[in-house]
Amino acid sequence: MIEALERSAGRPVSRETFALLETYVERLKTANNSQNLVSASTLDDIWQRHILDSAQLVRFEPRPGASWVDIGSGAGLPGIVIAALVTGPVTLVEPRRLRATFLEETVAASGLSDRVTTHPSKIENVRGRFDVITARAVAPLARLLGMGLHLAHSETIWALPKGKSAKSELAEAQRSWQCEARSEISCTDPHAAILVLSKVKAKT
C-alpha cells in the first residue's frame, strides 16, 4: 500500500507517515459507528476510495512548505491526508461541531498540532490567505469559488476533486468566473476528474 500511496501522491512516503495514516483510518472507522463521517459502503475500500483519492491532491502543491486550506473538511478528507504528506501548514474548516471535534482529536492524536489548525466555523468566518485551496464534495464549483475567494491570493492554486461533473461544473462556473483551468484524470477513478484552477477572479 505504501507504493500505491507514493504513486498517488507523486512523492516518497515514509513508514512513519504510512503508520500515521493507518492510525487515522482506524480512528475514522471507529468514529463512523457514532457519526456518519463517510458512507458505510465505502469502508471496505477505504484506502482506494478515500485515502489514495485524497493523497493525489498533493501533486498540485506549488512548492514545498505551501500553506493549505481544506473547506468543509468533514472526516478529514482530504485535509488530514494532505497534512500527513506535506510539510507546510494545513487549515481544516468544518462548521459541524461533532465533525470538528473528531478533527481536533485526530490532529492531536496524530502529532500534527504544530502544523494543523481546525476552524469549527463556516468558511466565511475564516481569515488568511493560502497557497492551495481544496474541497471535496462541498458545493458546485461556481458557489465554492464565491465561498473561498477571500482565502486566495494572486498565485493560489485550487485543487478540487469533482468526479464526473467536472466538465459541466467548470463550464457553468466560467459564466461568472475568470480563471486558468485544467482538468486532470483522477488516479483512483478514470471517470472522475480533478479541476486545477489558478488566477481566479469574478467577471465584471
N, C-alpha and C positions, 0 to 999 in steps of 0.2 A: 504493500500500500504506500510505502514511502516513495517508491519510484513513480507511482501514479500521481501522487501529490506533487512531486517535483515536475512532472510533465505538465500538470495543470497550472502550477504557479510559475513555471519557467525559471526556476531557481533552485539551488540546493536546499534541502530540508534536513536539519539535524535530527538526531534521535530524541533530543530533549524537546524540540518543537513538536515532533510527532507524538511524544508521550503527553505533552500538554493538550494536543487536540484529541487524543484518545480519552483523556480525563474529561474534557469538555463534552464529548459525545455521550459519555456515561451520565454526566450531570444533566444533559439535555433529555436523555431518555427517561431518567428518574423524574425530573420536573414535569415531563409531559403527562405523567399519570395524574397530576393535580391541576394542570392548566394546559390548554390546547396551544402549545408553542408551535408545533408542526403537525401536519396531518399524520395520523397514526399509520396510514397506509404506506408512508414513505420511510418508516423507521427501519424496516428490514434492509433497505438500500440507502441508509443514511449517508454513507461516505460518498457515493456517487451523486445522489440527489441534492445533498446539501453542502458537504464539506468540499469536495472537488469543485462543485459548481461555484462555490464562494471563492475558493482559492485562485481560480483562474483570473479573477479581477486584479490581482496584484501585478499581472503582466503589464498593466497600463499605468503603473506608477511612473511619474515623470522623472524622478530622481530618488536615490537613497535618502531616507530621512524625511520624505514628504509627509505632510500632515493630511489626515483623512477625516471625513465625517460621514457617518452612516445614518441616513434618515430612515426613521421607522425601523430600528434595529431588531425589534421583536425578540426572537430567541438568540440573537447574536449572529444572525446570518444576513449579510456576510461579515459584519463588523468584528466579531470575536476571532473568526478565522483569519481575517486580514491582519489583525493585531498580532496574532501568533507568528505571522510570516514576514512582517515588515519591521523596521527599526524606528520609524517615526511615531509621533503621537496620533492616537485614534480617538475620535469622539463618537460615542454612541448616543443617539437621540431616540427616546422611546417614551411616549406620553402615558402608556398604560402602566399603572402602578405595579401590578404583580410582575409584569414582564421586566420592568425597570429594576425591580428588586432582584429578580433572577440574574440580570446582567451584572448588577453591582456585586452580588455574592460570587458570581463566576469569575469576574475580573479579580477580586480579592483572592479567591482560592487558587487562581492560576498564576499569581505573582505578577500580574500585569498592571497593578495600580499606579506604577510610576509613569506609565505611558498612555493609559486608557482612562478616559473620563466618561461618565454616564450622566446624561441630562434627562431626568424624568419629567419631560415637558414637551409641548408642541414645538415643532421646528421653528415656528415664527418667533419664539421666545429665546432662541439660541443666538449668541453673538460670536463673531470671529470670522476669519477668512481662512479658507482651506485650499490645499493644493489639489486634492481629489475629493469629489463628492460621489457617493454611491447610495443606492437604494434598491431594495428587492421587493417587488410586489407591493408597492406603496400606493401609487396613483398613476393615471395615464401621464405620458410624457409632458404634454403641454402644461398640465396642472402642477406636476412635480417641479418643472423649471421655475414656475412662479413661486412655489413654496420655498425653494432653496437658493434662489439667485442672490439673496443678501449675504450668503456664506461664500460666494465666489469672488475671486479677483480676476484680473485680465488673463492670467495663464492657467486658470483652474481647468482640470480635466474632469469630465463627468463620465463615470464608468457604470453603465446601467444595464443589468440583465433584463431583457424584455421579452424573452420567449418568442413565440410565433407572431406576436403582434408588433414586432419591432418596426417593420416597414410602414405599416399603416399608422402607427403612433408618431413616427418621425414625420411622415407627410402631413399629418394633422397639425403637429406642433410647428412645423415650418410656415404655417399660415400666419402665425403671430410671433414666432421667434426666429431670430437670425443666429446661425451658428455654423461652425465647421463640424461635419459629422461623417462618421464611417460606421459600418456595421461589420462586426466580427462574428463568425460562426462559433457557437458555444462548443467547448471541447467535451461537454457531457451530454449534449443533445444536438445532433446535426440539423434538427428542425427549428432550433432556437437560436437567438442572436443576442449579442451584447452591443448596445449603442455606445460609442465613444465620441463625446462631444467636447468642443472647446470654443472659446470666444463667444459664449452665449450671451445674447442681449435681446431685449424686446424690440420688435419692429415698431417704428414710429410712423 
